[in-house]
Amino acid sequence: MIADIRTMIWKELKEIYSIVMGTKGAKVGIGITFLIFAVFFPINFGADLGSDNPFIMFFAIWLPLVWVSTIIADSFAGERERKTLETLLASRLSDQAILFGKIGAALLYGWCMMVTLYLTSLLVCNLTNLEEAPIFPSLSFFAGTLIMGLLGSLLASAMGVLFSLRATTVKQAQQSMSLVVMGFYFLPFLGGMLLPESWRKPVFETLKTMDAATIVICVIVFLALVNCVLIAAAIARFKRPRLLDNE
Amino acid sequence: MNSIAVKTQGLTCDFKTVRAVDNLSLEIPSGIVFGFLGPNGAGKTTTIRMLLGLIEPTHGHASVMGHDVRNEGNEIRTRVGALLEHPGLYERMPAEDNLQFYGRVWRLSSKEREERIEELLTHLGLWERRKEIVNGWSRGMKQKLALARVLLHRPSMIFLDEPTAGLDPVAAAAIRDDLAALVENEGTTVFLTTHNLTEAEKLCHQVAMIRKGKLLDVGPPDEIRGKMGSRKASVAGRGFNEAVLESLRSRDDVTNAEIQDDNLMIELQGEGGMAPIVKMLVENGMEIEEVHKGSASLEEAFLTLMEEEETEE
């Protein structure tokens, strides 16, 4: 099973590479993101970037979500569009190997990009502030950021695969994915507004009393739970006959 | 070889209100090329999907290499290779990577993969182009590469859905030769669907004809041709006229008689012989030079079966 998942990841990463390198828009998008987050921010915010800044954690979730959402819609819907899905399903690979291979490849892509960007930004930050070097966040913050990035990538991967499984076209999967990603960003604000007046105050009071570490742990647990639900839904949705129905 | 590669019993598949495959019962021995013939929408692809365990039959049973299609789809897919309706190639990847991927899927070691890929691509004339992205290739080249992918792990049975569709005659003939060699050298069982009846005639040891999901006939091509051919006869000679045609048409063992290009064309009822008819013609003063019976091609046999089925409906 592990060997089969590795095989799927190998193939998916080759496909992701061809999508990214074969699309001018994707290359430009990644280039601009790196310029902003790995060059512009470190130069402008200096040593602040190396501190335990909570915004870094937010970006650690947000950026992989954006990157992964650009490629993950292709996972099943793309195979269906290009008529390669039936051949893949007729192979000896198990349902889980195909599913986890696709999720795993997208997760690796999003997370590796995020780690590369974070390390690059720290490097630029140190190089442009040599007098304050070495600039590095606390180990617990650094580890938390990496975990947040991992969970953010997994969230986008699992969600994207779920949409891609039943979408007839890549475009359809991308549209559904964008709506949910947007909803995910607005959820905290909407949640605050939609809370009954009587609940709002105690909730905010509780949040105020929580320290940063507790909030991070809560976010990690929340994301981990959401990811588990999404993966379980994807496993339940992965039915070979149903996938062929959409062909 | 006398073991059974595929066995189906009352195999039926319904899609909502449409019956795609209707009570199909077949036994396919190992080590032969089995042709599954039928017009578009006959149920050929659905049958292949059921045999691969990709869709579940509504009724009936089927086993492939002793494995039940309902519960042992993974075991079946592990042992067979399939070239389905589309080549199923990753066109943004180089040819070699396509084979590398499926070599890994079938757990060939790195050395085995390298050797087998070189062997197959050399044999199919694609070795020099292995680094090229498949996207720009012709349909014939893609189909050859897809065939290489199917054969990569040396499966004991392969399913081929219209493997030569859309190919030029040279490429189609090359693929036919490869398949024939495969069966000859490696004893692989081939389940082949095709519209090309000449191809089926050349390649298949047994054929089944299917229409609207129903099996019309099954057997060696010669036997099927013989059955249909034995119902037609042409008589070369002199003196044929309308009166003779009328007397022939009134016989119980003749369904129709016509004069075409000075020859008498007779359609026989059932398996009746020509001797009594020739005797009658001679007694009526005809001069008979040659009697020729039973030379229908598989295509003629197929069309006759289709017409009969349509008439019965």
HADDOCK unambig.tbl for C-alpha pairs under 7 A between the chains (distance, minus, plus):
assign (segid A and resid 4 and name CA) (segid B and resid 105 and name CA) 6.52 0.50 0.50
assign (segid A and resid 7 and name CA) (segid B and resid 101 and name CA) 6.98 0.50 0.50
assign (segid A and resid 7 and name CA) (segid B and resid 104 and name CA) 6.20 0.50 0.50
assign (segid A and resid 7 and name CA) (segid B and resid 105 and name CA) 6.50 0.50 0.50
assign (segid A and resid 11 and name CA) (segid B and resid 101 and name CA) 6.38 0.50 0.50
assign (segid A and resid 18 and name CA) (segid B and resid 92 and name CA) 6.58 0.50 0.50
assign (segid A and resid 83 and name CA) (segid B and resid 86 and name CA) 6.40 0.50 0.50
assign (segid A and resid 83 and name CA) (segid B and resid 88 and name CA) 5.72 0.50 0.50
assign (segid A and resid 84 and name CA) (segid B and resid 88 and name CA) 4.03 0.50 0.50
assign (segid A and resid 84 and name CA) (segid B and resid 89 and name CA) 6.10 0.50 0.50
assign (segid A and resid 84 and name CA) (segid B and resid 90 and name CA) 6.89 0.50 0.50
assign (segid A and resid 87 and name CA) (segid B and resid 84 and name CA) 6.79 0.50 0.50
assign (segid A and resid 87 and name CA) (segid B and resid 88 and name CA) 5.50 0.50 0.50
assign (segid A and resid 90 and name CA) (segid B and resid 52 and name CA) 6.75 0.50 0.50
assign (segid A and resid 90 and name CA) (segid B and resid 77 and name CA) 6.19 0.50 0.50
assign (segid A and resid 90 and name CA) (segid B and resid 82 and name CA) 6.87 0.50 0.50
assign (segid A and resid 91 and name CA) (segid B and resid 77 and name CA) 5.63 0.50 0.50
assign (segid A and resid 91 and name CA) (segid B and resid 78 and name CA) 6.90 0.50 0.50
assign (segid A and resid 92 and name CA) (segid B and resid 74 and name CA) 6.04 0.50 0.50
assign (segid A and resid 92 and name CA) (segid B and resid 77 and name CA) 4.95 0.50 0.50
assign (segid A and resid 92 and name CA) (segid B and resid 78 and name CA) 4.56 0.50 0.50
assign (segid A and resid 93 and name CA) (segid B and resid 105 and name CA) 6.75 0.50 0.50
assign (segid A and resid 240 and name CA) (segid B and resid 54 and name CA) 5.93 0.50 0.50
assign (segid A and resid 241 and name CA) (segid B and resid 54 and name CA) 5.81 0.50 0.50
assign (segid A and resid 241 and name CA) (segid B and resid 55 and name CA) 4.92 0.50 0.50
